[in-house]
Amino acid sequence: MSELLVFSATTGFRHDSIAAGVAAARELGTADGFTVDATEDPAVFAPDNLARYAAVIFMNSSGTVLDDSGRSALRGYLGSGGGYVGVHLAAGTEYDWPYYGGLVGARFDAHPEVQPATFDVEDRSHPATAHLPRRWRRVDELYNYRANPRRDVRVLLTLDESTYSGGTMGADHPITWCHRYQGGRAFYTGAGHTIESYDEPEFRALLLGGLRYAAGTAYADDRPEHGYAPVADGDLAEWYSPEAYGRCSIKFGWRSGPAGDLGGGSGGVVARIGVPASADPVDAGRSGGIELRLDHPAAPSNPAGQWNTGEISIADGAAEAYLNGLRTARVEGPLPAGRVWLGAAEGSAAGDERLRDIRLRRDG
């Protein structure tokens, strides 16, 4: 499917930025190869009609905008693998419909006045956020939510409440996230109140990345993530000792290089389990151990130069590799003693960043 639906009906507060948001969604979708329909007519929520669309964007919608038949159609559409994007007051829509509350992830509660704030980028591998700096300073209307959605979603951006006035959620204030929901893909951002937002290159890129994820044309690890701590942030040859933990998960962002710079190699990322502790880190990729490749042909990955999420999971004596949340390889135990090495496959261009945001969760 190569069509998108932008829906901006309101029965509650109406943002004066809706026209700008609809125009931006139309421009981004069209430039990305989608045919874009924009409407405020709830009659479009019919099963046969929704089946045409790769994703449905709720652009600052508010209040109750769907009747029972429309709700049933949206639920069926998501259940069949459809995509949802919610922007800003989409979290203030369909308050009396529990299904929609789970789909959007959290309900709007209140907000302070429009002001500058710092957004912390928690996931730099998602197509919506990979382009952003770790700390993103911008002006918006900063929503507080009735509950923290972190348990059920993959949080991408949080707000640093120490950088503005009126935040009520404390040290953990998610503002943008994604997740799988009852068969569909859902992306939500609480940003997007102001007209000016839709002219910001960084915010437009965030919307485009979220749209691509929801439409299924870009890939991400959208599983909730808990208990990870950063252990390194570099290019190659980072070391970990799984035998010290028993059960652990190592996650990281990785990408292959642009076409033509690989010198005949694949440019992917590999992990070696059981590298001797005495091995020179420079030569660790050739120093024994079991090799797991992340870029399996059957697994969805983003194009060369774009970031993906990799994971090496070690449990019960077995090791598994995941690419964007899907398993690509498994090695049954017993695993050889030694360390885990992450690095570029043979043929990668020297000096090109391939790994970043490495983090570890210890499970015992």
N, C-alpha and C positions, 0 to 999 in steps of 0.2 A: 504494500500500500504506500502511496506517495501523496496522501492528502492529509491536511490538518484542519481541525475545527477550533476556532477561537470563539468562546462563549462569554459574554460580558453582561448578562442580565442582572439587574439589581431590584430588590424590593426593600432594601434597607439603605444604609448610607451609600451615596454614589460619588465615586472619586472623579475629580476633574481630569485625572491622568488616564482615564480609560481609553480615550481616543488615541493618545500617544502610545499606550501599551498595545492596542490592537494594531496600529500602524507598524510598530516595531516587530511584533510577531509575524505580521504579513511579510515585511521586508526580509526578516531573517529566514523564514520558511521558504519563501520564493527563491532567495539566493542559494539556499541549500538544496534546491531541487524538488520542493514540495508545492503542490497546489493548495492554497490556503482559502478557506471559507470563514467568514466572520459574521456572527449573528447574535441577536438577543431573543430569538424566537425559540421557546422551549420545545416546540413541535419537532425540532431537529433530533430530539432524543427519542428516536424510534429504532428498533433493532436493525432493520435493513439499512437505514441511513447511516447509523453509527459504524456499521461494519466497513464502510468505505475508508475510515480514517485510521491513520497510524497513531494519532494521539489527539486528545481533547484538552484544550487549554482553558481553564477558568480564570479569566483575566479580571481581577478585582470584582468578581461577582459578590453579591451580598444577599442575605435573607433567604427566604424560601423561593426557589426559582424553578423547581420541578414538581410536577404532580406525580401520582403513584405510577403511572405508566412510564413517565420519563425516568423516574428512579429505577424502575425495573430494567429499563433499556440500558442505563448506564452501568448498572450492576452486571448485567449479562455481557456487556461489551468488555468490561474489565476482566470478568471471569473467563473470557475467551482469549485473553492475552493482550488486550488493548492498553493504551498508555494514557496517563493523566498528568497534567502540569497545573499546579495551583500557584497563583501569584497574589501575594499580599492578603487582601481581604477575602480571598478564596477560603481562608480559615474562619471567616465570619459568615459562611454560607451553610444552609441546611442544618441549622442547629438541632432540630428535632429528629434528625435521621442518623441513628448510630452508625450505620454502614459508612456514610460519608465522613463522619468524624474519624473513623479508622483509616479511611482512604487518605484524607488530607494529613493526618498524623497528630494534629493538636488543634484545639479551639482557641480562637482569638479571645483575649480577656479585656485588655485595656492598653493604652499607649500614652507616653508623654508627648511633649511637643516635638516637632521636627527639629533635628539638631545633628551635628557631627558625632560620629561614634566610630570605634574600631571594631571591625569584624575579624575574628581569628579564623584562619583557614585550617580546618582539622583534617581534611582529606584533600591532598594535592594530586591525586591520581584520577579522580572523577572528571569526566569531560566538561562538567560545568565549572570546575574550580581549579583545574590544573594550570591555568594561565595566571592565577592570582598570586600576589606575594603572601607570605605567611600572615602579615598584619595588613589589613585593607581598611584604610580610612576613607569614609564617605558620609554623605548627609542623607538621612531618610527618616521616616516615621518608624519607630522601633517598637515592635509588638512585644507585649507580654502575653503568655499563653496560660490557659487554665491548668495545664499539666505539662510536665517535661516528657517529650516523646522518645527520649533516647533508648529506652528499653526495647522499642519495637522498630526503630528506623536506623539508617546509617546517617549519622550527623555529618554534615559537610562544613558548615559555618556556625560559629557561635559568636555571641556578642560579649565584649568585655565591658561589664557594667561600670567599671571604675572610670571609663572614658566618657561617660555621659550621665545625665540625670534622669531618674524615673524608672530604672530597671527594677523588677521585683522578683526575678527568678534566681538571683544569686550567682555563684561562681560558675554554674553550668547553665547557660542560656542559649539553647539551640535556636537558630534563625533560618537555616536552610538544611534540607535533608532529602533522602530518597529511600524507597523500600519497595519490596514486592508485596502486593496486597491481593490476596484471594484470586490469584491468577494473572494479575496485571502489574504494570510498572507505574510507580507514582513518584513524582518529584514536586517539592514545594519549596518556595522561598518567601520569607516574610518581607523581603525588600520590595520596592516598586511602588511607593506611595506617590512620589513626586513626578511631575511631567519631565523634569530634567533627567530622572533616572534612565529614561528610555533613549537618551542621547549619549549616555556614558558608554564608551567602548567596553569597559570591563563588565558592566552590568549586562549589556547586550550579549557579550560572549557567555556570561553565566546562563542567561535565558536560552541561548542557542544550545549550549551543552546539555542543559536539562531537557530541552525539547528532543534532542537527538537520543538521549538516554530513554526517555519515555516512549519515543517512536521505535526504539529497537535498532537504531542505526549506529549507535555508539554503545560501548560496553563498560561496565563498572562492577566492582564488588559492592553489592547493595545490602549485604547482610549486616545486622547490627554488630557493632564492634565494642567490646568491653575488656578492660583489664590489660591493655597493651601499654608499654612504656618505651620511649625512644631509647635506642642503644647506640645508634651511629647515624651519621648523615654524610655519606661520601659517595665515591664512585665505585670502586672495586675492592675485592679481597677483604670483606668484613668477616669476622670470625665469631662463631658461637659454639658452645659446648653442650649438646643436648643431653649427654649422659649426666651432666650436673643437675638437670631438671627433671628427667624422666619423661615428662609430658610437656611439650611446649609448642608454640606457634610463632613463626617468624613471618611478619608481613612487610611489604616494601612496594614502592612504586618502581616500575621499570618500563623502558621503551627500547625499541630497536631504532637504528639510525636511518636517515634518509636513504632512499633507493640509490644505489650506485656507489656508496661509500664503504661497502662492506668487504671489499677485497675478495669476493668469491665466497664469503662465509654467510651465515644466517643472521648474525647480529643480534641474536636473542640472548636470554639470560639463562644460565644453568645454575644448579645447586649440586654440590658434592657432599655426601654424608659419609663421615668416617675418614676425613683427611687427617693424617698423623699430626700430632701436636708439634712434632719437630720440623714439619715442612716449612719452607720459606714462603711467606705470604705471597710473594711475587710469582712463585711457581705453583701455588696451591691448586690451581685449576688442572694441573697435570700430575698431581701428587697422590693419586689413588683415591679410594672411596667410591661410593655408588653415585652415579650421575642421574639427576632428574632434570628433564627439560620442561620449561614452563610453556613455551610457545608450541603447543601441540596443534597439528593441522585441523583437528576437529573442534578445537576450543575457540570461542570468539575473542578476537583481539582487535585493538584499534590500529589504524594505519601507522606505518613507520613514522617515527618522530613524535607520536602521541603517547601519553602515559597510560599504563595499565596497572592493576593491582595484582601482585604475586603473593603467594603464601606457601611456606613449607610447614607442614604440620607433622609432629612426631608424637606418637602415642602407641602404647602397648607394643613397642618394638617394631612398629611399621612407620614408614614415612610416606607422605602424600604431598603432591604439588597441586596448587590451585592457580588458575588464571581467571581474573575477574569473577571470582566466586565459584567457578566450575572446576571440578577435579580433572587434571590432565594426566596424572601419572601416580602410580602407587607401587611401593617396594615393600614386600613382606619381610619381617624380621627373621632372625636376629640381625640387627644393624651392626656394622663394624664400629668398634670404638674409635673415637676421634672427634673431630670438629665438623661443623657445617661451614662450607665456603660458598659464598654467592659471588658470581662474576659474569662478565660478558662471554658469550660463546666465541669460538674461534672465528676470526674474520671481522670482528667489530673494529670500528675506527678508533684509533688511539685518541684519548683525551676527550671523547664525547661522553657526556653524562648519561649513564644508562640506569643507575640505581640511585634512589633517594628515599628519605623518610622511612628508614628501616626501624622496626619496632618489634618488641618481644613480649609475649605473654607466657608466664610460667604457670603450669597447671599441677605442680607437685614437686 
